[in-house]
């Protein structure tokens, strides 16, 4: 289990204002002005500028390595939030769960967050539900299921508000998709698992399966709920049906009258006062006045959501119901008779929290955008991600002329991702993705004139200096030569006819390299080059190889890599050859190229160096792990090589002959780069992290 990490970092709050009263997104127009699209006109809102850096927030950051390096998370803030829960005795105390096994907590109603120690040791755990004991709020339960292992999962319990966690033995290796507590007696918990329904009557110490062992239908449970007055009345929603027991699981009744059949039942809401209930089944919301005896569909004609993920009721007013859907947040103020969408349809809402003391305070867990908070009953929302970073960073690059300006590419966050820019070394971030269409960004590079080139999942895009929008740079022209015979003085002569084949590149761009006379792109459709700053590209498969992951150049010496091959050109890419790799290499992860044709490759079997253009290879292993080297880079400020392996950073001061471990970050690392001696690393889940200091013993 990773150790808890403490350090100092501060971040900005309120740098994005969202107005969803008309279902539109407000974006910064100037320092204090935000422009919102409303119907066919433009409305300008002026908002009071939030004070930045009001306090220094304690967050969990990198551990101290053997050499004294400390790491902190920089952002960009936001990302995927899968679960959200509050302490019933103190609604300002919130818990947040992610899709990679991380838990965050807030002490101020969701305005700021800090990372808690990780429950368990896996980064593929999705924390779908968090339950706080209403009688002893220091006791917190988290249900987990594995994204990679269909049978993987756990329930974790903390008795100290998340400072430490223990797995509950009876639920180990169970994919737990739903979790609920009986509010009147919190010793009783119900869990929905892929193989049925389980109950604990002693705070989770022991669990018993209460659904029939051989029942073919009560499996793949997605939602559970208990009757507020009777813990023996339990409802369970599966991927196909809704079930009910009134005797603690001895007998189960299929509830199907009026409700869609063979539909995923994702959320069950039981009224505290009268036993009526609401059920989310696929896109539909159904209501029963008789505890499930019969249902009727209740959405108004304006309803257009594709799938409802969660139903929540205002604790102070049972007439007010919220529905979190894959197409925004909906609200009803009349027990579901009529609905109004409160956010844009592009927001996926995974959870809704309504403050029991103040129903105007509503907090949303969303995909990609992180936490959204409202103080006016969901009419408008603020992004509320201070201290919460959960982003997959594909690439990091610093501006050529100003190293305080950092660009990062984000993967998996759609319209909320793309490219983020920091102009103060990583303290504050601003999204700059206009024109990228929500594509993932895997590569970035900058030309000498200040133009940026982004490599995405769907081609390349240019951002010219002082421009506010990216534009496509995917025009491809390849010359084709066709032989034909002509008559010269009565004798046939073979000549070549050249034609231009035009196309558009739509491949994934994995790496970019910009030199003064040539731009190069390693793509899933081959290797491409441009000699006119991206106006036109030419290229394609090389020597039968197509899926390139990296390309680097030193004048006319060009090296490109697929996962299993290395290709070299000595003439700028006209003629290519494929040198043999070291015999033990099975997978290439990346490459760097230093002067005098020194090629370094990071592979599954370690790091390798060729100083003779790929003819021979040396295995670099003196102090460096002999396997799973993920990334290599060169620090020109300190004249050192850096390598990453399983979250650790290694350095070499002698071009790779000897190594020492520089840091153990505690994060799953991707690309690393060095800006004036400062190491920045991309992570798979936690945004950008930075090396704060190194004492260098």
C-alpha positions as semicolon CSV with decimal commas, in nm:
position;residue;x (nm);y (nm);z (nm)
1;X;0,000;0,000;0,000
2;X;0,144;0,341;-0,091
3;X;0,244;0,553;0,205
4;X;0,058;0,870;0,296
5;X;0,221;1,172;0,141
6;X;0,225;1,518;0,298
7;X;0,347;1,844;0,157
8;X;0,242;2,197;0,071
9;X;0,062;2,321;-0,237
10;X;-0,190;2,595;-0,311
11;X;-0,427;2,635;-0,597
12;X;-0,694;2,862;-0,741
13;X;-1,069;2,844;-0,679
14;X;-1,339;3,004;-0,884
15;X;-1,144;3,034;-1,208
16;X;-1,444;2,906;-1,406
17;X;-1,805;3,014;-1,372
18;X;-2,079;2,798;-1,520
19;X;-2,432;2,924;-1,589
20;X;-2,675;2,646;-1,669
21;X;-3,002;2,827;-1,617
22;X;-3,038;2,822;-1,994
23;X;-2,823;2,513;-2,037
24;X;-2,515;2,703;-2,153
25;X;-2,152;2,720;-2,053
26;X;-1,989;3,049;-1,959
27;X;-1,624;3,087;-2,054
28;X;-1,373;3,355;-1,959
29;X;-1,386;3,657;-2,188
30;X;-1,145;3,870;-1,984
31;X;-1,015;3,881;-1,629
32;X;-1,358;3,942;-1,475
33;X;-1,596;3,893;-1,767
34;X;-1,761;3,569;-1,874
35;X;-1,954;3,526;-2,196
36;X;-2,245;3,281;-2,211
37;X;-2,423;3,154;-2,518
38;X;-2,799;3,188;-2,464
39;X;-3,024;3,091;-2,758
40;X;-2,907;3,305;-3,050
41;X;-2,768;3,595;-2,854
42;X;-2,472;3,651;-2,626
43;X;-2,511;3,745;-2,261
44;X;-2,225;3,886;-2,055
45;X;-2,200;3,821;-1,684
46;X;-1,969;4,007;-1,452
47;X;-1,857;3,815;-1,151
48;X;-1,648;3,921;-0,860
49;X;-1,293;3,793;-0,901
50;X;-1,213;3,522;-0,651
51;X;-0,917;3,590;-0,429
52;X;-0,647;3,340;-0,516
53;X;-0,417;3,178;-0,268
54;X;-0,624;3,273;0,036
55;X;-0,472;2,982;0,219
56;X;-0,217;2,712;0,175
57;X;-0,388;2,377;0,142
58;X;-0,236;2,065;0,287
59;X;-0,244;1,790;0,027
60;X;-0,086;1,451;-0,009
61;X;0,221;1,467;-0,226
62;X;0,523;1,259;-0,314
63;X;0,715;1,073;-0,051
64;X;1,069;1,159;0,041
65;X;1,306;0,938;-0,154
66;X;1,641;0,813;-0,038
67;X;1,792;1,128;-0,190
68;X;1,551;1,379;-0,038
69;X;1,336;1,467;-0,340
70;X;0,982;1,575;-0,258
71;X;0,693;1,578;-0,504
72;X;0,368;1,773;-0,519
73;X;0,063;1,765;-0,743
74;X;0,023;2,073;-0,961
75;X;-0,300;2,010;-1,152
76;X;-0,485;2,076;-1,372
77;X;-0,765;2,036;-1,123
78;X;-1,078;1,836;-1,197
79;X;-1,145;1,500;-1,355
80;X;-1,372;1,202;-1,307
81;X;-1,568;1,177;-0,979
82;X;-1,750;0,847;-0,934
83;X;-1,896;0,885;-0,585
84;X;-1,980;1,158;-0,337
85;X;-2,110;1,139;0,019
86;X;-2,145;1,363;0,322
87;X;-2,132;1,320;0,697
88;X;-2,497;1,336;0,812
89;X;-2,392;1,505;1,136
90;X;-2,172;1,760;0,957
91;X;-2,269;1,813;0,591
92;X;-1,961;2,029;0,538
93;X;-1,757;1,709;0,567
94;X;-1,767;1,541;0,225
95;X;-1,598;1,235;0,077
96;X;-1,519;1,184;-0,292
97;X;-1,424;0,862;-0,471
98;X;-1,252;0,826;-0,808
99;X;-1,213;0,566;-1,079
100;X;-0,856;0,478;-0,981
101;X;-0,885;0,390;-0,614
102;X;-0,836;0,736;-0,462
103;X;-1,041;0,907;-0,189
104;X;-1,056;1,282;-0,126
105;X;-1,220;1,471;0,160
106;X;-1,354;1,821;0,206
107;X;-1,413;2,003;0,535
108;X;-1,581;2,309;0,385
109;X;-1,878;2,179;0,192
110;X;-1,684;2,090;-0,121
111;X;-1,501;2,418;-0,178
112;X;-1,160;2,253;-0,131
113;X;-1,032;1,896;-0,119
114;X;-0,740;1,695;0,014
115;X;-0,632;1,344;-0,079
116;X;-0,669;1,074;0,185
117;X;-0,455;0,760;0,210
118;X;-0,549;0,509;-0,058
119;X;-0,776;0,222;0,051
120;X;-0,608;-0,093;-0,072
121;X;-0,327;-0,110;-0,322
122;X;-0,494;-0,123;-0,664
123;X;-0,526;0,166;-0,906
124;X;-0,797;-0,003;-1,113
125;X;-1,057;0,012;-0,834
126;X;-1,365;0,220;-0,903
127;X;-1,513;0,357;-0,581
128;X;-1,881;0,357;-0,670
129;X;-2,035;0,421;-0,326
130;X;-1,922;0,585;-0,002
131;X;-2,133;0,541;0,312
132;X;-2,086;0,736;0,636
133;X;-2,219;0,586;0,959
134;X;-2,493;0,832;1,072
135;X;-2,435;0,752;1,442
136;X;-2,056;0,743;1,435
137;X;-1,939;0,959;1,141
138;X;-1,576;0,859;1,187
139;X;-1,676;0,522;1,045
140;X;-1,676;0,532;0,665
141;X;-1,732;0,249;0,416
142;X;-1,619;0,245;0,052
143;X;-1,732;-0,013;-0,203
144;X;-1,496;-0,104;-0,486
145;X;-1,505;-0,296;-0,811
146;X;-1,223;-0,356;-1,054
147;X;-1,221;-0,216;-1,405
148;X;-0,982;-0,488;-1,524
149;X;-1,092;-0,792;-1,323
150;X;-1,467;-0,876;-1,339
151;X;-1,443;-1,056;-1,004
152;X;-1,215;-0,803;-0,835
153;X;-1,342;-0,577;-0,560
154;X;-1,368;-0,506;-0,189
155;X;-1,542;-0,309;0,082
156;X;-1,305;-0,094;0,287
157;X;-1,383;0,049;0,630
158;X;-1,223;0,339;0,811
159;X;-1,278;0,412;1,180
160;X;-1,089;0,744;1,175
161;X;-1,257;0,945;0,897
162;X;-1,035;0,804;0,624
163;X;-0,692;0,836;0,784
164;X;-0,654;0,458;0,761
165;X;-0,848;0,177;0,594
166;X;-0,906;-0,194;0,638
167;X;-1,061;-0,439;0,390
168;X;-1,359;-0,636;0,517
169;X;-1,253;-0,997;0,480
170;X;-1,590;-1,148;0,386
171;X;-1,619;-0,914;0,085
172;X;-1,266;-0,955;-0,047
173;X;-1,251;-1,025;-0,422
174;X;-1,618;-0,939;-0,467
175;X;-1,716;-0,682;-0,727
176;X;-1,930;-0,452;-0,510
177;X;-2,150;-0,223;-0,721
178;X;-2,390;-0,091;-0,455
179;X;-2,384;-0,019;-0,082
180;X;-2,643;0,112;0,166
181;X;-2,680;0,154;0,542
182;X;-2,996;0,135;0,754
183;X;-3,010;0,485;0,901
184;X;-3,198;0,387;1,218
185;X;-2,951;0,111;1,301
186;X;-2,621;0,153;1,112
187;X;-2,496;-0,188;1,221
188;X;-2,700;-0,311;0,922
189;X;-2,548;-0,273;0,578
190;X;-2,658;-0,410;0,240
191;X;-2,420;-0,467;-0,054
192;X;-2,503;-0,536;-0,417
193;X;-2,246;-0,763;-0,581
194;X;-2,212;-0,928;-0,920
195;X;-2,311;-1,262;-0,766
196;X;-2,601;-1,139;-0,550
197;X;-2,695;-0,945;-0,237
198;X;-2,510;-0,950;0,096
199;X;-2,597;-0,822;0,443
200;X;-2,399;-0,736;0,753
201;X;-2,554;-0,689;1,096
202;X;-2,235;-0,600;1,284
203;X;-2,087;-0,293;1,112
204;X;-1,937;-0,496;0,828
205;X;-1,735;-0,741;1,035
206;X;-1,925;-1,036;0,890
207;X;-2,142;-1,070;0,581
208;X;-2,394;-1,327;0,464
209;X;-2,545;-1,376;0,123
210;X;-2,922;-1,319;0,146
211;X;-3,012;-1,375;-0,219
212;X;-3,065;-1,737;-0,332
213;X;-2,738;-1,905;-0,418
214;X;-2,875;-2,064;-0,732
215;X;-3,102;-1,784;-0,851
216;X;-3,027;-1,710;-1,220
217;X;-3,162;-1,354;-1,216
218;X;-3,061;-1,190;-0,885
219;X;-2,706;-1,126;-1,004
220;X;-2,517;-0,828;-1,143
221;X;-2,674;-0,605;-0,879
222;X;-2,638;-0,233;-0,959
223;X;-2,845;-0,066;-0,685
224;X;-2,985;-0,140;-0,339
225;X;-3,213;0,043;-0,096
226;X;-3,368;-0,027;0,245
227;X;-3,711;0,074;0,362
228;X;-3,653;0,364;0,609
229;X;-3,872;0,195;0,873
230;X;-3,799;-0,176;0,831
231;X;-3,453;-0,321;0,753
232;X;-3,608;-0,650;0,638
233;X;-3,766;-0,471;0,341
234;X;-3,493;-0,449;0,084
235;X;-3,498;-0,345;-0,280
236;X;-3,233;-0,451;-0,532
237;X;-3,189;-0,344;-0,892
238;X;-2,999;-0,561;-1,135
239;X;-2,895;-0,505;-1,494
240;X;-3,237;-0,644;-1,596
241;X;-3,497;-0,624;-1,316
242;X;-3,611;-0,480;-0,983
243;X;-3,649;-0,717;-0,687
244;X;-3,792;-0,688;-0,336
245;X;-3,784;-0,890;-0,015
246;X;-3,997;-0,823;0,294
247;X;-3,841;-1,093;0,512
248;X;-3,472;-1,011;0,504
249;X;-3,394;-1,215;0,195
250;X;-3,580;-1,542;0,259
251;X;-3,811;-1,473;-0,034
252;X;-3,774;-1,238;-0,330
253;X;-4,046;-1,086;-0,547
254;X;-3,991;-0,959;-0,901
255;X;-4,138;-0,607;-0,939
256;X;-4,229;-0,555;-1,300
257;X;-4,580;-0,408;-1,327
258;X;-4,546;-0,084;-1,521
259;X;-4,165;-0,081;-1,526
260;X;-3,943;-0,143;-1,826
261;X;-3,825;-0,501;-1,859
262;X;-3,464;-0,600;-1,922
263;X;-3,341;-0,253;-1,824
264;X;-3,054;-0,159;-1,596
265;X;-3,197;-0,041;-1,261
266;X;-2,932;0,210;-1,158
267;X;-3,093;0,391;-0,863
268;X;-3,372;0,333;-0,611
269;X;-3,522;0,611;-0,397
270;X;-3,766;0,528;-0,114
271;X;-3,961;0,811;0,047
272;X;-3,906;0,831;0,422
273;X;-4,260;0,942;0,505
274;X;-4,495;0,716;0,311
275;X;-4,301;0,431;0,147
276;X;-4,361;0,550;-0,208
277;X;-4,062;0,506;-0,430
278;X;-3,883;0,617;-0,746
279;X;-3,672;0,393;-0,966
280;X;-3,427;0,486;-1,243
281;X;-3,433;0,218;-1,510
282;X;-3,234;0,305;-1,821
283;X;-3,352;0,643;-1,950
284;X;-3,681;0,614;-1,760
285;X;-3,789;0,721;-1,413
286;X;-4,078;0,528;-1,261
287;X;-4,287;0,596;-0,951
288;X;-4,479;0,360;-0,726
289;X;-4,727;0,478;-0,462
290;X;-4,762;0,127;-0,321
291;X;-4,408;0,022;-0,227
292;X;-4,341;-0,133;-0,566
293;X;-4,672;-0,304;-0,636
294;X;-4,716;-0,106;-0,958
295;X;-4,517;0,165;-1,132
296;X;-4,592;0,443;-1,375
297;X;-4,348;0,639;-1,587
298;X;-4,329;0,999;-1,473
299;X;-4,104;1,209;-1,696
300;X;-4,250;1,513;-1,866
301;X;-4,245;1,559;-2,241
302;X;-3,929;1,769;-2,215
303;X;-3,724;1,479;-2,077
304;X;-3,444;1,374;-2,315
305;X;-3,175;1,210;-2,103
306;X;-3,020;0,891;-2,236
307;X;-2,955;0,720;-1,901
308;X;-3,034;0,810;-1,541
309;X;-2,752;0,727;-1,302
310;X;-2,877;0,853;-0,968
311;X;-3,194;0,980;-0,798
312;X;-3,174;1,199;-0,489
313;X;-3,434;1,378;-0,278
314;X;-3,407;1,711;-0,101
315;X;-3,388;1,610;0,271
316;X;-3,591;1,918;0,365
317;X;-3,857;1,890;0,097
318;X;-3,970;1,552;-0,036
319;X;-4,137;1,715;-0,335
320;X;-3,796;1,813;-0,475
321;X;-3,616;1,535;-0,661
322;X;-3,291;1,547;-0,856
323;X;-3,193;1,308;-1,134
324;X;-2,828;1,283;-1,234
325;X;-2,809;1,156;-1,591
326;X;-2,564;1,106;-1,876
327;X;-2,712;1,423;-2,025
328;X;-2,708;1,661;-1,733
329;X;-2,886;1,729;-1,403
330;X;-3,267;1,737;-1,396
331;X;-3,488;1,873;-1,117
332;X;-3,852;1,824;-1,024
333;X;-4,032;2,031;-0,760
334;X;-4,362;1,838;-0,777
335;X;-4,270;1,476;-0,694
336;X;-4,159;1,401;-1,048
337;X;-4,459;1,523;-1,247
338;X;-4,254;1,784;-1,430
339;X;-3,880;1,812;-1,487
340;X;-3,639;2,086;-1,585
341;X;-3,281;2,036;-1,697
342;X;-3,054;2,247;-1,476
343;X;-2,722;2,195;-1,656
344;X;-2,601;2,150;-2,009
345;X;-2,661;1,815;-2,174
346;X;-2,284;1,762;-2,208
347;X;-2,241;1,699;-1,832
348;X;-2,250;1,342;-1,700
349;X;-2,372;1,345;-1,338
350;X;-2,273;1,046;-1,123
351;X;-2,394;1,167;-0,782
352;X;-2,594;1,449;-0,623
353;X;-2,562;1,581;-0,267
354;X;-2,822;1,820;-0,123
355;X;-2,721;1,995;0,198
356;X;-2,979;1,899;0,466
357;X;-2,931;2,237;0,637
358;X;-2,958;2,445;0,322
359;X;-3,131;2,298;0,019
360;X;-2,990;2,574;-0,199
361;X;-2,646;2,413;-0,161
362;X;-2,623;2,131;-0,417
363;X;-2,301;1,946;-0,505
364;X;-2,252;1,727;-0,812
365;X;-2,004;1,451;-0,890
366;X;-1,940;1,455;-1,265
367;X;-1,731;1,280;-1,522
368;X;-1,440;1,486;-1,656
369;X;-1,543;1,817;-1,495
370;X;-1,492;1,706;-1,135
371;X;-1,709;1,866;-0,866
372;X;-1,972;2,131;-0,942
373;X;-2,136;2,328;-0,660
374;X;-2,445;2,547;-0,651
375;X;-2,563;2,794;-0,389
376;X;-2,897;2,875;-0,557
377;X;-3,079;2,543;-0,579
378;X;-2,898;2,424;-0,895
379;X;-2,975;2,730;-1,107
380;X;-2,605;2,801;-1,150
381;X;-2,290;2,605;-1,067
382;X;-1,929;2,680;-0,987
383;X;-1,646;2,440;-1,057
384;X;-1,531;2,335;-0,709
385;X;-1,209;2,138;-0,762
386;X;-0,957;2,317;-0,543
387;X;-0,714;2,046;-0,433
388;X;-0,880;1,774;-0,643
389;X;-0,680;1,653;-0,942
390;X;-0,772;1,336;-1,124
391;X;-0,649;1,368;-1,484
392;X;-0,455;1,147;-1,724
393;X;-0,178;1,364;-1,867
394;X;-0,060;1,256;-2,211
395;X;0,223;1,504;-2,256
396;X;0,399;1,804;-2,094
397;X;0,595;2,078;-2,271
398;X;0,729;2,416;-2,159
399;X;0,723;2,726;-2,376
400;X;1,050;2,784;-2,560
401;X;1,078;3,149;-2,459
402;X;0,920;3,137;-2,112
403;X;0,962;2,821;-1,902
404;X;0,699;2,945;-1,658
405;X;0,444;2,876;-1,933
406;X;0,360;2,504;-1,938
407;X;0,132;2,321;-2,177
408;X;-0,018;1,980;-2,099
409;X;-0,232;1,744;-2,305
410;X;-0,514;1,556;-2,133
411;X;-0,656;1,213;-2,218
412;X;-1,008;1,077;-2,151
413;X;-1,177;1,402;-2,043
414;X;-1,351;1,489;-2,371
415;X;-1,473;1,853;-2,383
416;X;-1,340;1,912;-2,031
417;X;-0,991;1,803;-2,137
418;X;-0,773;1,877;-2,439
419;X;-0,497;2,126;-2,360
420;X;-0,438;2,317;-2,037
421;X;-0,194;2,605;-1,997
422;X;-0,024;2,738;-1,685
423;X;0,151;3,075;-1,702
424;X;0,295;3,062;-1,350
425;X;0,484;2,735;-1,342
426;X;0,185;2,517;-1,260
427;X;0,007;2,707;-0,982
428;X;-0,297;2,800;-1,193
429;X;-0,431;2,633;-1,507
430;X;-0,661;2,744;-1,784
431;X;-0,820;2,518;-2,040
432;X;-0,734;2,615;-2,397
433;X;-0,906;2,353;-2,611
434;X;-1,122;2,558;-2,845
435;X;-1,116;2,378;-3,179
436;X;-0,993;2,042;-3,051
437;X;-1,344;1,890;-3,042
438;X;-1,282;1,704;-2,718
439;X;-1,009;1,485;-2,869
440;X;-0,742;1,327;-2,647
441;X;-0,403;1,500;-2,669
442;X;-0,100;1,270;-2,671
443;X;0,176;1,498;-2,803
444;X;0,273;1,866;-2,805
445;X;0,562;2,060;-2,956
446;X;0,638;2,423;-3,035
447;X;0,796;2,587;-3,336
448;X;1,054;2,863;-3,306
449;X;0,794;3,125;-3,405
450;X;0,576;3,035;-3,106
451;X;0,324;2,817;-3,292
452;X;0,211;2,508;-3,103
453;X;0,130;2,174;-3,263
454;X;-0,097;1,926;-3,081
455;X;-0,114;1,558;-3,167
456;X;-0,456;1,416;-3,085
457;X;-0,659;1,099;-3,124
458;X;-0,787;1,243;-3,452
459;X;-0,496;1,417;-3,621
460;X;-0,296;1,735;-3,561
461;X;-0,397;2,090;-3,472
462;X;-0,211;2,422;-3,478
463;X;-0,232;2,706;-3,228
464;X;-0,060;3,011;-3,371
465;X;0,089;3,278;-3,151
466;X;-0,177;3,506;-2,999
467;X;-0,453;3,284;-3,139
468;X;-0,738;3,164;-2,917
469;X;-0,842;2,857;-3,117
470;X;-0,672;2,551;-3,257
471;X;-0,715;2,470;-3,626
472;X;-0,660;2,142;-3,812
473;X;-0,322;2,068;-3,972
474;X;-0,400;1,740;-4,142
475;X;-0,374;1,798;-4,515
476;X;-0,172;1,516;-4,672
477;X;-0,020;1,519;-5,022
478;X;0,178;1,219;-5,139
479;X;0,338;1,198;-5,481
480;X;0,282;0,877;-5,672
481;X;0,498;0,767;-5,962
482;X;0,340;0,564;-6,241
483;X;0,566;0,415;-6,514
484;X;0,462;0,451;-6,877
485;X;0,618;0,402;-7,219
486;X;0,678;0,683;-7,467
487;X;0,815;0,681;-7,821
488;X;1,148;0,855;-7,865
489;X;1,286;0,848;-8,223
490;X;1,095;0,530;-8,288
491;X;1,215;0,354;-7,977
492;X;1,008;0,283;-7,666
493;X;1,131;0,449;-7,351
494;X;1,005;0,405;-6,995
495;X;0,937;0,726;-6,798
496;X;0,764;0,802;-6,469
497;X;0,450;1,010;-6,445
498;X;0,402;1,183;-6,112
499;X;0,061;1,256;-5,964
500;X;-0,036;1,402;-5,629
501;X;-0,266;1,202;-5,402
502;X;-0,453;1,427;-5,157
503;X;-0,595;1,313;-4,825
504;X;-0,669;1,407;-4,464
505;X;-0,485;1,250;-4,170
506;X;-0,725;1,118;-3,904
507;X;-0,484;0,892;-3,717
508;X;-0,377;0,904;-3,353
509;X;-0,066;1,119;-3,316
510;X;0,169;0,962;-3,060
511;X;0,476;1,186;-3,088
512;X;0,585;1,513;-3,252
513;X;0,928;1,655;-3,327
514;X;0,972;2,007;-3,462
515;X;1,306;2,116;-3,608
516;X;1,386;2,433;-3,800
517;X;1,353;2,271;-4,143
518;X;1,125;1,977;-4,075
519;X;0,825;1,875;-3,868
520;X;0,785;1,505;-3,791
521;X;0,487;1,309;-3,659
522;X;0,476;0,950;-3,535
523;X;0,120;0,826;-3,589
524;X;-0,091;0,513;-3,586
525;X;-0,104;0,537;-3,968
526;X;0,269;0,578;-4,030
527;X;0,540;0,841;-4,018
528;X;0,466;1,188;-4,157
529;X;0,675;1,498;-4,225
530;X;0,612;1,859;-4,324
531;X;0,857;2,111;-4,470
532;X;0,615;2,406;-4,469
533;X;0,525;2,432;-4,098
534;X;0,230;2,199;-4,111
535;X;0,049;2,331;-4,417
536;X;0,100;2,002;-4,598
537;X;0,216;1,664;-4,476
538;X;0,347;1,362;-4,660
539;X;0,416;1,010;-4,545
540;X;0,257;0,684;-4,442
541;X;0,385;0,338;-4,355
542;X;0,764;0,293;-4,362
543;X;0,922;-0,042;-4,449
544;X;0,582;-0,196;-4,390
545;X;0,558;-0,050;-4,039
546;X;0,258;0,165;-3,953
547;X;0,191;0,222;-3,580
548;X;0,474;0,454;-3,472
549;X;0,502;0,567;-3,109
550;X;0,805;0,797;-3,122
551;X;1,023;0,998;-3,360
552;X;1,337;1,206;-3,294
553;X;1,594;1,376;-3,518
554;X;1,946;1,518;-3,498
555;X;1,997;1,715;-3,818
556;X;1,957;1,456;-4,098
557;X;1,974;1,162;-3,862
558;X;1,617;1,049;-3,786
559;X;1,506;0,766;-3,556
560;X;1,149;0,636;-3,535
561;X;1,005;0,356;-3,325
562;X;0,707;0,126;-3,319
563;X;0,641;-0,093;-3,018
564;X;0,868;-0,363;-3,162
565;X;1,088;-0,202;-3,426
566;X;1,338;0,079;-3,466
567;X;1,386;0,254;-3,802
568;X;1,677;0,486;-3,887
569;X;1,738;0,732;-4,170
570;X;2,066;0,912;-4,238
571;X;1,924;1,145;-4,502
572;X;1,631;1,316;-4,333
573;X;1,382;1,038;-4,400
574;X;1,430;0,955;-4,767
575;X;1,592;0,616;-4,719
576;X;1,526;0,398;-4,416
577;X;1,686;0,094;-4,262
578;X;1,586;-0,132;-3,974
579;X;1,878;-0,220;-3,745
580;X;1,848;-0,525;-3,520
581;X;1,757;-0,455;-3,159
582;X;1,915;-0,621;-2,860
583;X;1,801;-0,982;-2,866
584;X;1,605;-0,961;-2,539
585;X;1,398;-0,653;-2,631
586;X;1,030;-0,734;-2,687
587;X;0,858;-0,396;-2,644
588;X;0,973;-0,035;-2,691
589;X;0,817;0,232;-2,466
590;X;1,005;0,539;-2,587
591;X;1,330;0,682;-2,718
592;X;1,557;0,984;-2,697
593;X;1,836;1,092;-2,927
594;X;2,150;1,274;-2,812
595;X;2,427;1,428;-3,027
596;X;2,664;1,202;-3,217
597;X;2,385;0,960;-3,301
598;X;2,352;0,824;-2,948
599;X;2,019;0,640;-2,933
600;X;1,858;0,553;-2,600
601;X;1,546;0,338;-2,584
602;X;1,318;0,259;-2,289
603;X;1,182;-0,094;-2,312
604;X;1,003;-0,363;-2,117
605;X;1,343;-0,525;-2,062
606;X;1,522;-0,209;-1,940
607;X;1,713;0,077;-2,101
608;X;1,952;0,034;-2,394
609;X;2,211;0,255;-2,564
610;X;2,352;0,246;-2,913
611;X;2,640;0,479;-2,992
612;X;2,691;0,355;-3,348
613;X;2,362;0,424;-3,518
614;X;2,189;0,109;-3,402
615;X;2,454;-0,142;-3,508
616;X;2,520;-0,259;-3,149
617;X;2,339;-0,214;-2,820
618;X;2,445;-0,187;-2,457
619;X;2,209;-0,283;-2,174
620;X;2,214;-0,003;-1,914
621;X;2,166;-0,172;-1,580
622;X;2,421;-0,042;-1,328
623;X;2,179;0,087;-1,064
624;X;1,884;0,093;-1,307
625;X;1,611;-0,176;-1,302
626;X;1,663;-0,439;-1,567
627;X;1,299;-0,429;-1,673
628;X;0,999;-0,199;-1,722
629;X;1,166;0,131;-1,805
630;X;0,874;0,354;-1,897
631;X;1,036;0,682;-2,006
632;X;1,371;0,847;-2,075
633;X;1,460;1,214;-2,100
634;X;1,770;1,433;-2,087
635;X;1,812;1,726;-1,848
636;X;2,029;1,978;-2,034
637;X;2,053;2,207;-1,731
638;X;2,219;1,946;-1,511
639;X;2,359;1,725;-1,788
640;X;2,186;1,413;-1,661
641;X;1,975;1,133;-1,799
642;X;1,647;1,056;-1,624
643;X;1,452;0,731;-1,642
644;X;1,123;0,623;-1,486
645;X;1,018;0,278;-1,371
646;X;0,704;0,190;-1,173
647;X;0,670;0,535;-1,018
648;X;1,041;0,579;-0,939
649;X;1,279;0,823;-1,106
650;X;1,644;0,732;-1,169
651;X;1,926;0,962;-1,275
652;X;2,262;0,916;-1,444
653;X;2,536;1,177;-1,459
654;X;2,758;0,976;-1,698
655;X;2,531;0,923;-2,001
656;X;2,380;0,607;-1,860
657;X;2,680;0,410;-1,740
658;X;2,577;0,428;-1,373
659;X;2,244;0,519;-1,210
660;X;2,097;0,600;-0,875
661;X;1,737;0,627;-0,764
662;X;1,651;0,994;-0,751
663;X;1,294;0,971;-0,623
664;X;1,011;0,736;-0,542
665;X;0,708;0,943;-0,634
666;X;0,427;0,709;-0,535
667;X;0,243;0,787;-0,860
668;X;0,188;0,597;-1,185
669;X;0,412;0,798;-1,417
670;X;0,393;0,872;-1,787
671;X;0,605;1,130;-1,967
672;X;0,859;1,336;-1,774
673;X;1,026;1,658;-1,878
674;X;1,277;1,896;-1,721
675;X;1,227;2,273;-1,712
676;X;1,539;2,458;-1,596
677;X;1,639;2,163;-1,381
678;X;1,291;2,115;-1,235
679;X;1,140;1,775;-1,309
680;X;0,776;1,764;-1,414
681;X;0,604;1,431;-1,458
682;X;0,278;1,331;-1,621
683;X;0,069;1,080;-1,430
684;X;-0,204;0,845;-1,543
685;X;-0,452;0,965;-1,283
686;X;-0,319;1,255;-1,076
687;X;-0,236;1,530;-1,324
688;X;0,110;1,687;-1,329
689;X;0,347;1,634;-1,039
690;X;0,659;1,835;-0,968
691;X;0,988;1,768;-0,795
692;X;1,013;2,034;-0,524
693;X;1,364;1,983;-0,397
694;X;1,656;1,744;-0,385
695;X;1,919;1,748;-0,114
696;X;2,147;1,509;-0,299
697;X;2,330;1,312;-0,038
